[in-house]
Amino acid sequence: MSNIIKDVVSPERVTKAPVELVGLITRTSNLAEQHVSTQKIGPLWQRYFTERMQTHSNIQLMYGVYYDYQSDMEGEFSVLAGTTATQDQICDLTLIAGEYLKFSAQGEMPQCVVNLWGEVWRYFASEKCEYQRSYLTDYEMYLDNNGVEIYIGIKP
């Protein structure tokens, strides 16, 4: 099992501008992701790497975006696996501008991301948490093969 090599224990509050993305989209739930037979996020990324990586520029960051929440982390949501749109591409999704908490980690993928999401959930479940999730848009931004940032939309 891979551990997070470097992480930010206290997330950083940031204001993000909108970002236009292109990619592949699916709809799922956290309950569905717990069972191999109903998982959609892993297969979505496999399909992305198979179909889209040949057109991916080395200077483009990869994103995993969670949006269109039915309710909260218990309901269904949409997922985009993709990258920033170039001028000649039609945008599939625009990241919502606003306030986010940024969690960062470095480590072996994909376990590093899984572990960091565990940290995110623990943070928001803590009695010491002073923020509420907005459940509008959350996303992972992959900095390189070993670095990831998770942005969680928060209520103002």
C-alpha positions in Angstrom: 0.0 0.0 0.0 1.4 3.4 -1.0 1.5 6.2 1.5 1.3 9.9 0.9 4.9 11.1 0.8 4.1 14.8 1.3 0.8 16.3 2.3 -0.7 19.5 3.6 -2.3 18.7 6.9 -4.2 22.0 7.0 -5.9 22.8 3.7 -5.4 26.2 2.1 -8.4 28.3 1.3 -8.1 29.6 -2.3 -10.3 31.5 -4.9 -10.3 29.8 -8.3 -11.1 31.2 -11.7 -13.2 29.2 -14.2 -11.3 26.7 -16.3 -12.6 25.1 -19.5 -12.1 21.4 -19.8 -12.5 18.6 -22.3 -12.7 14.9 -21.5 -14.9 11.8 -20.9 -17.9 11.9 -18.6 -19.8 9.3 -16.5 -22.3 9.4 -13.6 -21.8 7.3 -10.5 -22.1 7.4 -6.6 -19.8 6.6 -3.8 -21.8 3.5 -3.0 -21.4 2.3 -6.6 -17.6 2.9 -6.4 -17.3 0.5 -3.4 -18.1 -2.5 -5.6 -15.9 -3.7 -8.5 -18.9 -4.7 -10.6 -20.4 -1.2 -10.4 -17.3 1.0 -10.4 -17.2 3.7 -13.1 -14.4 6.1 -12.2 -11.5 3.6 -12.7 -12.9 2.4 -16.1 -13.4 6.1 -17.1 -9.8 6.8 -16.4 -8.7 3.7 -18.3 -10.8 4.7 -21.3 -9.3 8.3 -21.1 -5.8 6.9 -21.1 -6.6 4.6 -24.0 -8.5 7.1 -26.2 -7.3 10.5 -25.3 -3.7 10.5 -24.0 -2.3 10.5 -27.5 -3.8 14.0 -28.0 -2.8 15.2 -24.5 0.0 17.8 -24.5 2.7 17.5 -21.8 2.0 21.1 -20.7 -1.7 20.3 -20.1 -2.7 19.3 -16.6 -5.1 16.4 -16.1 -8.3 16.9 -14.1 -10.7 14.6 -12.4 -13.9 16.6 -11.7 -16.9 15.8 -9.5 -19.9 17.9 -10.2 -23.7 17.9 -10.7 -24.2 16.4 -7.3 -27.7 15.0 -6.7 -27.4 16.0 -3.0 -24.1 15.4 -1.1 -21.5 12.6 -0.9 -24.3 10.1 -0.5 -26.1 10.8 -3.8 -25.1 10.4 -7.5 -22.7 12.8 -9.2 -21.1 13.3 -12.5 -17.3 12.8 -13.1 -15.1 14.1 -15.9 -11.6 12.8 -16.6 -9.9 15.2 -18.8 -7.6 18.2 -19.4 -7.8 21.9 -20.2 -9.5 22.8 -23.5 -7.4 24.2 -26.3 -8.7 27.0 -28.5 -9.9 24.6 -31.2 -11.8 22.3 -28.8 -15.4 22.5 -27.7 -15.6 22.7 -23.9 -17.3 19.8 -22.2 -17.3 21.4 -18.7 -16.3 24.7 -17.1 -15.0 24.5 -13.6 -17.1 26.8 -11.3 -15.2 29.9 -10.1 -15.3 30.4 -6.4 -14.0 29.4 -3.0 -12.2 26.1 -2.5 -10.1 24.3 0.0 -6.9 22.9 -1.5 -5.5 19.7 -0.2 -2.1 18.6 -1.6 -0.1 15.3 -1.7 2.7 13.6 -3.4 3.1 9.8 -3.7 2.5 6.8 -5.9 -0.6 7.0 -8.0 -3.4 6.1 -7.8 -3.1 5.2 -4.1 -1.9 8.7 -3.2 -5.2 10.2 -4.5 -7.3 7.6 -2.7 -5.4 8.3 0.6 -5.8 12.1 0.1 -9.5 11.7 -0.4 -9.6 9.9 2.9 -7.9 12.9 4.5 -10.5 15.2 2.8 -13.4 13.2 4.2 -11.8 13.1 7.7 -11.3 16.8 7.6 -14.9 17.6 6.8 -16.2 15.1 9.3 -14.1 16.7 12.1 -15.9 18.8 14.7 -13.0 21.3 14.2 -13.9 21.9 10.6 -15.0 25.5 10.0 -16.2 25.0 6.4 -19.2 23.4 4.7 -18.9 21.8 1.3 -21.0 23.4 -1.4 -21.4 20.2 -3.5 -21.2 22.2 -6.7 -17.8 21.3 -8.1 -14.8 19.4 -6.6 -11.8 18.4 -8.5 -8.4 16.7 -8.6 -5.6 18.5 -10.5 -2.7 16.2 -11.4 0.6 18.2 -11.3 2.8 15.3 -12.5 3.1 11.5 -12.1 3.5 11.9 -8.3 1.7 15.1 -7.3 -2.0 15.9 -6.9 -4.1 18.7 -5.5 -7.7 18.2 -4.5 -10.0 21.3 -4.6 -13.2 21.1 -2.6 -15.9 23.7 -3.2 -17.0 25.4 0.0 -19.9 27.7 0.9 -19.0 31.4 1.4 
